[in-house]
């Protein structure tokens, strides 16, 4: 049996990274379980999804309390994601280990690029932004183009969530940055609400198929919650741009390890 304290410590890293970087917790959850706990991709993905989903739910509740979550947008993206997550879980169950590792390495490279690039300043509308919140308004102005863009985002995030055990924040946050004029805090809070919804669907599908190891998932998720609370206490003292760049460097290293192992597994 895996050491409970060690598994909890790994989970704490996930929770801390999630709150400090905005959407990076899912990116390290699976690699930590692969390299730190010796699980396979098929075993690690559902365990990671339990932890990421629980932490996202807590973060979303805090965002709702602070009035940051755009709950109608979250419901639309989350509904599409919940439909897609079981599809990803099904594929993950039947795909070999090496292709799953390479897919996750590609995900991590995309995450590193997003975390390393400079954040856009301001909320001025651009032609790509089809989901707009008028100045002084609290709600988005809904159009057919906005609904379609958010639905597509949710479907992609859901499939990747079930397939790789990630929350989908690396899809949702950039999509909302590109397609809406919401401020970053609202985007991150809305993304957490979506991640929580999508995770429920993926977790139910994984439990139904007998893929969740409860003896690992429970301490890992508990550690993630502790890491979230500790990260919130530290977040105001650290510079976000330094955190994002440091996390980008970490994900590049982990992606290289995954590619190396996947190449060896395939050979």
matplotlib code that plots the C-alpha trace (Angstrom):
import matplotlib.pyplot as plt

x = [0.0, 1.3, 2.3, -0.7, 1.5, 3.5, 0.4, -1.1, 2.1, 1.9, -1.7, -0.7, 1.6, -1.3, -3.6, -0.9, 0.0, -3.7, -4.3, -1.0, -1.0, -4.8, -5.0, -1.8, -2.8, -4.1, -0.9, 1.2, -1.2, -0.8, 3.0, 3.3, 1.3, 3.3, 6.7, 6.0, 3.6, 4.4, 0.9, 0.2, -1.6, -4.9, -4.6, -3.3, -5.8, -9.0, -7.2, -5.9, -9.4, -10.9, -8.3, -8.5, -12.3, -12.5, -10.1, -11.9, -15.2, -13.8, -12.2, -15.5, -17.5, -15.1, -15.5, -19.3, -19.1, -17.0, -19.3, -16.6, -18.1, -20.2, -22.5, -24.5, -21.4, -20.0, -23.2, -23.1, -19.4, -19.7, -22.8, -20.9, -17.8, -19.9, -21.1, -17.6, -15.8, -17.2, -16.0, -12.5, -12.7, -13.7, -10.8, -8.3, -9.4, -8.6, -5.6, -2.1, 0.1, 2.7, 0.3, -1.4, 1.9, 2.7, -0.7, -0.1, 3.3, 1.7, -0.8, 2.1, 4.0, 0.8, 0.4, 4.0, 3.6, 0.4, 2.0, 5.2, 3.6, 2.8, -0.7, -2.8, -3.6, -7.0, -10.4, -11.0, -13.1, -11.4, -13.0, -12.4, -14.4, -18.0, -18.9, -18.9, -19.8, -20.9, -19.1, -20.8, -22.8, -22.4, -23.6, -22.3, -24.4, -25.6, -25.5, -25.6, -21.9, -21.1, -23.1, -21.5, -18.0, -18.5, -20.1, -17.2, -14.8, -16.6, -16.8, -13.0, -12.2, -14.5, -12.9, -9.4, -10.5, -11.7, -8.8, -5.9, -7.3, -6.8, -9.4, -9.5, -8.4, -5.7, -8.4, -11.0, -8.9, -7.3, -10.6, -12.3, -9.4, -9.7, -13.5, -14.6, -13.7, -14.0, -11.2, -8.7, -10.1, -13.5, -12.1, -10.2, -13.2, -15.5, -13.0, -12.8, -16.6, -16.5, -13.7, -15.7, -18.8, -16.7, -14.8, -18.1, -19.0, -15.5, -15.3, -18.7, -17.7, -14.4, -16.1, -18.7, -15.8, -13.9, -10.9, -10.7, -8.4, -10.0, -7.0, -4.9, -7.6, -8.8, -5.4, -4.3, -7.5, -7.3, -3.7, -4.8, -7.3, -4.6, -2.3, -5.1, -5.6, -1.8, -1.4, -4.2, -2.2, 0.9, -0.6, -0.6, 3.1, 4.4, 4.6, 2.3, 4.6, 7.4, 5.1, 3.9, 7.3, 8.6, 5.7, 6.3, 9.9, 8.7, 6.2, 8.8, 11.0, 8.1, 7.0, 10.6, 10.5, 7.1, 8.3, 11.5, 9.5, 6.8, 9.5, 11.1, 7.7, 6.9, 10.3]
y = [0.0, 3.4, 5.7, 7.9, 10.8, 10.8, 10.7, 13.6, 15.6, 15.1, 16.2, 19.4, 20.4, 20.1, 22.3, 24.9, 25.1, 25.4, 28.4, 30.1, 29.8, 29.8, 26.6, 24.6, 22.0, 19.5, 19.7, 18.3, 16.0, 13.1, 13.4, 13.4, 10.2, 8.7, 9.5, 9.9, 7.1, 4.7, 4.6, 4.1, 6.7, 4.7, 4.6, 8.2, 10.1, 9.4, 9.9, 13.3, 14.2, 13.6, 16.0, 18.6, 18.5, 18.9, 21.8, 23.5, 23.2, 24.9, 27.6, 28.1, 28.4, 31.2, 32.9, 32.7, 34.3, 37.1, 37.6, 36.6, 33.5, 34.1, 31.2, 31.1, 30.9, 28.2, 26.2, 26.2, 25.3, 22.8, 21.2, 20.6, 19.4, 17.0, 15.4, 15.1, 13.8, 10.2, 10.0, 10.9, 8.3, 5.6, 6.4, 6.5, 3.0, 1.5, 3.4, 2.1, 3.8, 5.3, 7.3, 8.6, 9.8, 11.6, 13.2, 14.4, 15.7, 17.7, 19.1, 20.1, 21.9, 23.9, 24.7, 25.9, 28.1, 29.7, 30.2, 31.7, 34.2, 37.7, 38.3, 40.7, 43.9, 45.6, 44.4, 46.4, 44.4, 42.8, 41.2, 37.7, 38.5, 37.4, 37.2, 40.8, 42.3, 45.9, 48.5, 48.7, 45.5, 42.3, 39.8, 38.8, 39.9, 36.7, 36.0, 32.9, 33.3, 33.5, 30.4, 28.4, 29.4, 28.5, 25.2, 24.2, 25.2, 23.0, 20.0, 20.0, 20.6, 17.7, 15.2, 16.1, 16.1, 12.5, 11.4, 12.9, 13.5, 17.3, 19.9, 21.5, 24.9, 25.2, 25.2, 27.2, 30.1, 30.9, 30.5, 33.0, 35.4, 35.3, 35.2, 37.5, 40.8, 39.5, 40.4, 37.7, 37.1, 36.5, 34.2, 32.1, 31.8, 30.8, 28.3, 26.7, 26.4, 24.6, 22.3, 21.3, 20.5, 18.6, 16.6, 15.3, 13.7, 12.3, 10.9, 9.2, 7.6, 6.5, 5.0, 3.3, 1.6, 0.7, 2.9, 5.0, 3.7, 5.1, 4.4, 6.7, 9.2, 10.1, 11.2, 12.8, 14.9, 15.7, 16.9, 19.0, 20.9, 21.5, 22.8, 25.1, 26.7, 27.1, 28.5, 31.1, 32.4, 32.8, 34.1, 37.7, 37.7, 36.3, 37.9, 36.2, 36.6, 34.8, 32.0, 31.6, 31.5, 29.1, 26.8, 27.0, 25.8, 23.0, 21.8, 21.8, 19.5, 17.1, 17.0, 16.0, 13.2, 12.0, 12.0, 10.1, 7.4, 7.1, 6.6, 3.9, 2.3, 2.2, 0.8]
z = [0.0, -0.9, 2.0, 2.9, 4.1, 0.9, -1.3, 0.7, 0.3, -3.5, -3.4, -1.5, -4.3, -6.7, -4.6, -4.0, -7.7, -8.7, -6.5, -7.2, -11.0, -11.8, -13.8, -13.4, -10.8, -13.2, -15.2, -12.5, -10.8, -13.3, -13.5, -9.7, -9.5, -12.4, -11.1, -7.3, -6.7, -9.5, -11.0, -14.7, -16.8, -16.6, -12.8, -12.3, -14.5, -12.5, -9.2, -10.4, -11.6, -8.1, -6.5, -9.2, -9.2, -5.4, -5.3, -8.2, -6.4, -3.3, -5.4, -7.4, -4.1, -3.0, -6.4, -6.2, -2.7, -4.1, -7.2, -9.7, -11.3, -14.4, -13.6, -16.8, -18.9, -16.5, -16.8, -20.6, -20.8, -18.0, -19.5, -22.8, -20.8, -18.8, -22.0, -23.3, -20.2, -20.4, -24.0, -22.8, -20.0, -22.5, -24.8, -21.9, -20.8, -24.2, -25.4, -24.7, -22.1, -24.5, -26.7, -23.5, -22.2, -25.4, -25.4, -21.9, -22.8, -25.6, -23.1, -20.8, -23.6, -24.4, -20.8, -20.5, -23.5, -22.0, -18.6, -20.0, -22.4, -21.2, -19.9, -21.9, -20.2, -20.2, -21.3, -24.6, -27.1, -30.1, -33.2, -31.7, -28.6, -29.1, -25.4, -24.1, -20.8, -21.3, -19.1, -15.7, -16.3, -14.2, -16.9, -20.3, -23.3, -24.8, -28.6, -30.8, -31.6, -27.9, -27.0, -29.8, -28.8, -25.2, -26.1, -28.3, -25.5, -23.0, -25.3, -25.9, -22.2, -21.3, -23.6, -22.5, -18.9, -19.1, -21.3, -19.4, -15.9, -16.1, -15.2, -18.6, -17.3, -19.9, -22.5, -20.7, -19.5, -22.8, -24.6, -22.2, -22.6, -26.3, -26.7, -23.8, -22.3, -18.7, -16.3, -15.3, -11.8, -13.2, -16.0, -13.4, -11.1, -13.9, -15.1, -11.7, -11.7, -15.1, -13.9, -10.9, -13.1, -15.7, -13.0, -11.6, -15.0, -15.4, -11.9, -12.1, -15.4, -13.9, -10.8, -12.9, -14.9, -11.7, -12.5, -9.3, -6.5, -3.4, -1.1, -3.3, -4.3, -0.8, 0.7, -2.6, -2.7, 1.0, 0.5, -2.5, -0.3, 2.3, -0.4, -1.7, 1.7, 2.2, -1.3, -0.7, 2.3, 0.2, -3.0, -2.0, -1.2, -4.4, -7.9, -10.3, -13.3, -11.5, -10.4, -14.0, -15.5, -12.9, -13.4, -17.2, -16.7, -14.5, -17.0, -19.8, -17.7, -16.9, -20.5, -21.5, -18.9, -20.2, -23.8, -22.7, -20.8, -23.6, -26.2, -24.1, -23.5, -27.2, -28.1]

ax = plt.figure().add_subplot(projection="3d")
ax.plot(x, y, z, "-o")
ax.set_aspect("equal")
plt.show()
